[in-house]
Amino acid sequence: RSLVRSSICGARLAAASATPRPTISMDNSPAVPFLPKPKGLDESMPGYAGFDPFGFSSFMNIKFLQEAEIKHGRVCMLATLGVLVSEQYTFPFYSGAPKLARAIHDWGVGQGCMVQLLFWVCMFEAIVGVPAVVQMVSLDSPRKPGEYAFDPLGLGKTPEAFAKNQGIELINGRLAMIGIGGLLHHEFVTGMTPVAQLTSGKIFP
């Protein structure tokens, strides 16, 4: 009997001393559970994750923030692909270009091709990008963030397909923004291109 009583008392003491599990409220952010849910974000938004730890959506136009995220995601998806592809293949007229991102940037500036690229991007932004964003933010235009009526593959023919691919684009864009930062950081630290790092077994700097 004494053994049974000791076991019961021990179990009660263990239960009493156990640390209670923290409860997550429905009003907390799904991305950062210890922070409150951002009030400026609508759960029906494409790619909603409830992530706004600095509260930008509370004092900035949400359409402008969406436009910025989509644009940066698209640029970084192209950049990630460009870093990996250019390491394996370059056009014959770029045969003398270096492989590392910083070196090829400086080489491109010296050759003039980066200056041309900057010029045409600025022209596109001045003629198309800036007016579209100003109209969307200031004039209550029906234009959605990131929408340029560019869908050559017909991925958004139906509202369902359009909504699905909106989410896919945002997720891949967010991943690419992190990915290109990682690729360039490793290039700076190791002095090697991404594929060369992997094939040489030098995964860690």
N, C-alpha and C positions, 0 to 999 in steps of 0.2 A: 504493500500500500504506500509506504514511504517513497518508493521508487516512482510510483505512478504520480503521487502528489508533486514530487520534485520535477517530473517531466512536464506536468501541467503548468506549474508555476514558472518553469523556464520558458515554456511556449508563450505564456502571457507576458512575461517580461520582454521577450524578444519582439512580440507584436507591439507592445507599448513603446519600445524604443526605436522601432522601425521608422525611418523618415517617410512622411507622406509624399506620395507622388504629386508633382505639380500638375494642375489642371490647365488645359489650354482653352481659353474662351473663344467663342465664335466671333468675337469682336477683335481678335488678334490677327495679325498678318499671317497668311498661310506660308509665305516664304521665310519670314523671320518671326517665329511664334512668340518671342518675348517682347515684340513691339506691337503697338496697336495697329489695326487695319487702316491703311491710308484712306482718308476721307475723300481725297480728290480723285481716286481711281474707281471706275465703275466695273463691277465684276463681269459685265457683258462685253467689255472691250476685248478685241482680239489679243491673244497672248497674255491675258490677265494672270498675274502671279502674286499680286498684292505686295510688290517690292518697291518701296520708295522710302528707304531709311532716312534720307535727308529732307523729306517732305517737299520736294520740288513741285509736286502736283497741287500743293495747297496755296501756292502764290504765283504759279506760272500757268499760261494757257495750255491745257492738256493736249490740244490738237498740235500745238507747236512742239511739245515734248514727244508726241508720237511720231511726228514728221522727222524730228532729229534722230530718234532711235532707229527708225526704218532706214533712213539715208545712211547713217553710220554702219548699220548692219549690212546693207548692200555693198558699200565700199569695202568693208572688211571681208566679205565673202569673195569678192573679186581679188582682193589683195592676197588672201590666203591661197587661193588657186594660183595666182600669178607667181608667188614665191616658190611653190612646189613645182609648177610646170617649167618655169624659166631655168630651174636648176638642171633639168633634164634636156631641154630643147630651147634653142634661140634661133631667130631668123638669121639667115646668112649675113645680112647687112648689120647685125648686132654681134657678129662672131667675136669681136674683140672686147666685148663687155665683160666685166667681172661678174662673179656669181653672188657675192654677199650683198644684202639689201642696201646697206649704207654705202658701200663702194660703188654699186651700180647707180644709186641715186646721184652721187657726186659725178660719176662718169656721164650720166644722162644730162645733168646740168651743163657740163662742159661741152657736150656735143650739141646741145640745143633742143633735144627731143623732150626733155622734161619741161622746158620753157613753153614749147608748143602745147604740150598736154595741159599745163596750167592755164594757158590762154584759152583753149577751147572749153575747158571745164568752167572757167569764169564766165565765158560767153553764154554757155548753156544756163548757168545759174542766173545770170542777169536777165536773160530773155524769157526763160521758162520757170526756173525754180523759185526765185524771189517773188515774182508776181503771183504765182499760184499759192504760195504760203501766205502772202499778205491778204489775198482775196479770201482765203479760207479762214484766217484768224480774225480779220477786221470786218469783213463784209458778210459774215455768216453764210458763206458759200456752202452748197451741198457737197462740195469736193471732200473726199475722205483723205486722211493723212497718207502720204506716199503714193497717191493715185495719179498716174500719168497716162492712163488708157493704153498701156503697153502690155499686151498679152499675145505675142505672136504664136504661142503654142496652144492657146485656147484653154488654159488651165482654170479659168474662172468663168466658164460659160454659164453655169447655174449659180444661184445665190449660195447653195450649200457648198459647191466646189470652191467658190470664191472665199467663203468664210474659212473653210478648211485650209486652203493654201495660204491665207493670210497668217494663220497661226503657225504653219510650218515655216514660212519665211521669217517670222519674228524669232522663232526658236533657233533656227539656223544662223540668223544674223547675230543674235546674242552670243552663241557659241563661237562664231567667227571673230567677234570683237575680242573675246578672251584668247582665242587661238592665235590670232596674228600677233597679239602682244607677247604670247609665249614663244612663238617662232623667232621673232626679232630679238627678244631678250636672250634666247639661247645662242643666236648668231653672235651677238655682241660679247657674250661671256666666253664662248668656245672658239670663236673665229672659224666656225664650220657651218655649212649649209645644213638644213634639217635632214635631208635624206642621207647626206654624208655622215651626220652624227649617228643615225640609226644603223647604217650599213657597217660603220666602223666599231659599233658596240659602245660608243661613248654616249650613253643615254643621259648620264648626269654630268653637269659641267665640272 
